[in-house]
Amino acid sequence: MDRNERPAFRRRFGLHFGLIVVCAIVLLPPLWVLRTSFVPEQLSYSNELMPAFTTDNYSALLSSRFGQSYLNSLIVALGSVLLALPFAATTGYAFARFRTGGRWARFAVLATQMLPPVALVLPTFTLFRSLELSNSLTGLIIVYAALNLPFLTWILMGFFEGIPVDLEWAAMTDGATAWGAFWRIVLPVSMPGIAAAGVLGFILAWNEFLFALVLSGPKTATIPVALAALQTSNGVQIAKVSAGVVLAILPLVVASRFIQRFIVQGLTFGSVK
């Protein structure tokens, strides 16, 4: 190796070695959780890489209430996204195109995200109990849609501002109304952004714990509450918890793959397909 090439080689070697160390630190905990999920409970704290292999942890979880909690989380997360997206799209479009309410309205929408959830959970519980919406999936869907609405509104507002207004003017010149231009031009062009916002809303609803703990019951518990319930008087069932964590992150891994593609499309999406 030439003497002039040695400093560049050392820099590359140091960079790659550092990246390998960082990746190992980041990947080791989830890989160890995956390993523990396939190990019998009595061997879960063993230092061996794979002392035994079993799928009993997954079978035990899916045959218990955890399976129902998994279905509850899917219903609540999807329902809250389907409920919040139409309101977020129309509100974000109004902010982006018509400057409705000015900056104060935008700030007011964003300011709702600054409130700590613990300050909202007790009033929400009192209200929902009077409306007989506590201990129901419908109540959780409404709460999650309301919690995620400001966040989704701001995301979609950014996507709508990136769409050339000339497209809407051209549509209205051809006879379309403002609503028709929004429905036929703006929504198809901004579909990657709407998809990305929907996936982000799904992830936020899927991981929420506090409101699910207070507003749900044994039959309406979601995944985070079901995982917390695995702590028994005999201690934490670490093998079953690990299996539950693996099952819980599977939809998020799939969603992350989609959201990465949609966000890139949304940032580079132009008026010509």
Summary of the structure (lengths in Angstrom):
residues: 273
radius of gyration: 24.0
end to end distance: 49.5
largest distance: 79.3
contacts: 787
relative contact order: 0.13
helix: 77%
strand: 1%
